[in-house]
Amino acid sequence: MTATIRAPHPGDAAAIAEVHVQAWRETYSHLLPADFFSASYVASRQRLWRHVLAEPRDDMTVRVAEVDGEIIGFAWMGPGEGLGGESPPRDRLLYAIYVLAHHHGTGTGQALLDQTVGEGPAMLWVAKENPRAVAFYLRNGFRFDGVEQTDPHAPLITDARMLR
């Protein structure tokens, strides 16, 4: 079934937060501490999405993918950011793109990427331990630039920067 891609509204915050948490569970549970998905983590995703949607910014783009009225994925793009005081290597950064596992392979991720980032220059961070995502970004012209970082809350996940 083909997803509809649309701009979200503030009432979508809870559903986007739910997809955000579920996608992380599906993708990274084997690399995260057992208590990672605590009530406070879930609440933090809900606060994040309420804030992002209640106070939209001109320099950010958020799109959701919906099937039969249910949000099954999202993408979020904003201004580029440098690491450790460096100038950003690109003006635009894909903050996040997630599609629930049941909808992988349907073209939903591609549609979300196309409608948020398009084909121009951009940057993103990808978990090196997520070969599906790495292959997706490589197919879309992104290449590793050699910069990596680890989140102290998820030390088994190495984020690698990719540029296009």
Residue pairs with C-beta under 8 A, 6 or more apart in sequence:
1 67
1 68
1 106
2 67
2 106
2 107
3 65
3 66
3 67
3 72
3 73
3 103
3 106
3 107
3 108
3 111
4 65
4 66
4 67
5 63
5 64
5 65
5 66
5 111
5 112
5 115
6 63
6 64
6 66
7 62
7 63
7 64
8 16
8 53
8 62
8 63
8 64
8 71
8 74
9 53
10 50
10 53
10 54
12 49
12 53
12 64
12 71
13 46
13 49
13 50
13 52
13 53
13 54
14 46
14 49
15 64
15 70
15 71
16 49
16 53
16 64
16 71
16 74
17 42
17 45
17 46
17 48
17 49
18 71
19 71
19 72
19 73
19 74
19 98
19 100
20 45
20 49
20 74
20 96
20 98
21 37
21 41
21 42
21 45
22 100
23 73
23 98
23 99
23 100
23 101
24 32
24 37
24 98
25 37
26 100
26 101
27 98
27 101
27 127
27 130
28 127
28 129
28 130
28 154
28 157
29 36
29 37
31 127
31 129
31 154
31 156
31 157
32 154
32 156
32 157
36 153
36 154
52 60
52 62
52 76
53 62
56 62
57 78
59 78
59 79
60 76
60 77
60 78
60 79
61 75
61 76
61 77
61 78
61 115
61 116
62 74
62 75
62 76
62 77
62 116
63 74
63 75
63 112
63 115
63 116
64 71
64 73
64 74
65 71
65 72
65 73
65 74
65 99
65 103
65 108
65 111
65 112
66 72
67 103
72 99
72 100
72 102
72 103
72 108
73 97
73 98
73 99
73 100
73 103
73 108
73 109
73 112
74 96
74 97
74 98
74 112
75 94
75 96
75 97
75 98
75 112
75 113
75 115
75 116
75 117
76 94
76 95
76 96
76 97
76 116
77 92
77 93
77 94
77 95
77 116
77 117
77 122
78 92
78 93
78 95
79 88
79 91
79 92
79 93
80 88
80 89
80 90
80 91
80 92
80 93
80 122
80 123
81 88
81 93
82 88
82 89
83 147
83 149
83 161
88 123
89 123
89 145
89 161
89 163
90 121
90 122
90 123
90 163
90 164
91 121
92 117
92 120
92 121
92 122
92 123
93 122
93 123
93 124
94 113
94 116
94 117
94 122
94 123
94 124
97 109
97 112
97 113
97 116
99 106
99 108
99 109
99 112
104 132
109 136
110 136
110 140
113 140
119 141
120 164
121 163
121 164
122 142
122 163
122 164
123 161
123 162
123 163
123 164
124 137
124 142
124 161
124 162
125 149
125 159
125 160
125 161
125 162
126 133
126 134
126 137
126 159
126 160
126 162
127 133
127 157
127 158
127 159
127 160
128 134
128 148
128 157
128 158
128 159
128 160
129 156
129 157
129 158
137 162
140 164
141 164
142 162
142 163
142 164
143 162
143 163
143 164
144 160
144 161
144 162
145 161
145 162
145 163
146 161
147 160
147 161
148 158
148 159
148 160
148 161
149 158
149 159
150 157
150 158
150 159
151 157
151 159
